[in-house]
Amino acid sequence: MNALAQTRRSLDPDDQALRIARLAAEALRGELATYPKPGLVSHVDRGSHADMDADTFRRSAAALEPYFADLARAGAGGAAMPALRRIGLDAEAAMRAATGGVNTHRGAIFGLGLLSAAAGALPGLPRPGALGDRVRTRYGADILDGPVLLHAPGARARRRHGVGGAPAEAAAGFPTLYRVGLPALRRGRVLRPDDEEAARVEACLALIAHLEDTNLLHRGGVEGFAFARAAAARFIAEGGIARDDWRARATALHHAFVARRLSPGGAADLLAMTLFVDGIEGSP
């Protein structure tokens, strides 16, 4: 049983919200501390991004932590989607203030915010899949009926290419997280029991291979999207981190993404969400 779950039953609601928020921020930092991670910012380099680095992401994660606590409290109180949106908008403003206007974690505010609200609503140790089910049943319809940021890159990519993107994934209860991200993370821990970073790389590449990532479509179009998914799928199919040369292969893939300016930001967000759910729900 994970450390949070061991103490959840004895916590008062505010302590529980603070612990949920801490785990959400730790999930963001865990995603950042993962390398090689194709095209993405990490503690090693900027990936495909000229306007942000690891320190930008660290400042953002710190600024967001109190808002994850607010979202957990809102979830515990049964708040509806409009209340969560208001907290999310405040969180985005805090993120931009901390980063000088850079969008580091908008997608994570959305996904991790919903999962934090779900965690706040579920006392004790949630059963495997419970957080996703809570998001789907409590918020799914409102997610799909919610306002659309017409000029946001992800929204434009969804309209242009006819994909569901993050809203569809969340409304369905994060099926890619549960069917791909968590199994890959846990498989990676079996393959490399002494290397948690390697397990995160395995999860990240598996997510890139399966996710309809609108960040990839926005930056690389259909061709870049297809390249990224095929390359990630090949990495996993050819052994992933089980191979002795996995790190060199993943590094080469990272450089190939950077050369094409590809950045699978949706997979990065979902990796952080995977780490969060793993910490809340524990192993089945």
N, C-alpha and C positions, 0 to 999 in steps of 0.2 A: 504494500500500500504506500502511495506517495506521501510526502511530508505534509502537504496541505490536507489531504484527506484524513490523515491520522488525527488532526486537531479540529476539523470542521464542526464536529458535533458539540464541542465544548465552547465554541466561540460565540460572543455576542454578535449581532448583525453587523455592527460597524467594523469590528475586528475582521470578520469574514470578508467584508468588502475590501478592506485594505490588503488582505492576503491575496484575494483574487487579482487586484490591481497590480500587486507586486509580481505575481506570476505572469500576468500579461506583459508587463515591461520586461521581465526576464526573457520571455519568449521573443520579443523584438530584439533584445541584445543577443540571444542565441542565434537568431537568423543572421544578424550582422557578423557574428564571429564564426562564420562558415565559409571556408575556402578550400578548393576552387568551386565557384558558384557562377556559372556561365553568364557573363555580361553584367553582373550585379555588383553593387558596392559591398565591400567587405572590410575587415580590419587590415587587409593586405593592400588593396588598391581601390580605385574609383570605378572599376569596370567600364561600362559604356557611358558614364556620366561625367561631364565636365563641371557641373554646378553643385556637386555634393560629394562628401567623403564620409569616412567613418565617424568623425566628430560631429558632423551634421546629424547623423542618425542617432548618435548617443544623446545629443541635446534634445532631439525630438522625443525619444523614448522617455526621458526624464520628465519632459513637459507633459506628456500624455498620461503618466501614471495616475495622477489624481482624478482624471476624467474616467478612467476605467473603474475606479472605485465608485464614482457617481453612477456609472452605468450599472454596476453590480447592485447598488442600493435601489436604483430604479427598477431593476428586474425583480428584486426581492419584494418590492412594493406592488408588483403587478402592473407597472407602467405600460402604457400603450406605445406604439411606434412613434407618434409625434413627440412624446417626451424624450425618447431616445435620440431622435433626430436633433432636438434642441441641444442636448448634451454633446452630440457628435459635432455640431457646428461650432460650439464653444471649444471643443478639443482641437478642431482644425485651426481655429484662430490662434490657439496657444502654440500649436505646432509651427505655424508660419512665423509667429513672433520669435520662437526659439531658433528658427533656421534662417531668418532673414528672407522669408517669403518662399522658401523652397518646399515643394511637396514631397516629403519623404515617406509619409505613412498614411495618406488619405484612405487607401484601400484597407490598410490594417485597422484604422479607426472604425471603419464600417464593419469588417468581419470580426475582429477581436472585440469590438464594442458589443455586437450582438451576442457573442459567446460569453462575454463577461456578464451581461444582463441575464443570460440563461443560467450561468453558474450561480449568480446571486439568488435566483428563484428556486434552486434545487438544493435542499438541505441534505446534510450527510454526504455519503460517497455516491455520486451519480453512477448509475449503471453505464456500461459501454454504449455509446450512441445517444445518451440522454440529452447532451447539450444540443446536438444537431436536431434532435426531435423537438426539443423545446423551441428552438428558433423557427423551425418549419411550422409547427402548429400554432404558436403564439403570434408570430410576426410574418409568416410567409406571404399571405395575401397582401398585407400592407406594403411589404417590400416591392412586390411587383406592381402595385398601384401607386407607388410613391412618386414624388417629383423627379424629373430627369434633368440633369445638368447638360443642356443641349450642346454647350461648347466644350465640355470636358473631353479630353482625348479618348477615354474609354467609352463614353457614350457615343461619340462619333463612330468609333470602330464597331460598336455593336450594331448601330443602324446600317452602316455601309456593308458589313459582312454578314449580317443576320445571325449573330451569335448571342447567347444569353449573358455571358460574362459574369461578373461578380454578383449582380442581383439575382440571377437565376440560380447560381450555385448556393447562395445563402438561403433563398426561398425554399429550395429543395432540401435544406438541412445539411449542406456541405457534403454531398456524396463523394466528391473527389478526395476530400480530406480523409474520410473514413475508409474508402475503398482503395485508395492509392497511397496517400501520405502516411497515415499511421502504419499500415503494413510494411511499407518500405523503411520507415524509421526503425521499426522493431526488428525487421530483417537485418538491417545494417548493424544493429547492436549485437545480434547473434554472430554475424560475419566478422565484426571487429569489436569484440567486447571491451577492449581497452582504449577505444578511439571513438568518443561520442561525436566528434566533428565529422568523422567518416560516415557515421549513420545519418547525420544531417545532410551530407552531400548526396547520399543514396536517395533520401527522401526528396530532396530538391530536384534531382534529375528525373526521378519518377514522376513528379508533379509536372515538370516542364513537358514531359512526353505525353501527358494525358489532358492537361488543362486547356480550355479554350481561352487563352490569355490575350485579352484585348490590348495589353501593353505591347506584346509582340506584333500584333496586327497593326497597331498605330505606328510603330517605329520601323517595321520591316515589310509591311504589306503581306499579301498572301504568300509570296515567295519566301520572305524571311520567317514567317510563321511556320511554314512547312519545313524549312531547313532546320529550325530550332527543335521542333517536335521530333523529326526523324533522327537528328543527331543525338538527342537525349535518349530516345528509345533504343538506339543502337548501343549506346553506352551501357544501358541496363541489360539489354539482351545479350551482350557479349561478356557479361559477368559482373558489371558494376564494380563495387568496391571489393568484391571477392578476389579480384585479380591483383597480383603483386604490383603491377604497374598502374593501378587505378588513379593514383594522384597525378602522374604524368599525363595520362589520357584526359583526365578532367581539366587539368591546366591547359592543355592544347585546345580543348573545347571552349574553355573560357576565352582564350585569345581569339578563337574563330568568331565567337559572338561579338567581342569587342571590335574586331575588324569590320563587322557588318553593322555595328552600332545597335545591336539587339540587346534588349533588357527585359527578361521575363518577370516583370514586377508583380504580376498576379500570382505567379508561383512562389515568389519570395513572401508575399503576404500569407499565402496558404501554408507555407512552411512554418511561419510564426504561429499561425492558428493551430497547426498540427502539434507543435511543441506545447502550446497552451492546453489543448484538449488532452494530450498525453499526461500532462501534469495534474489535471483536474480529475479525469476519469480513471487514470491508471491503466494497467494491463488487464485484458479480459480474463 
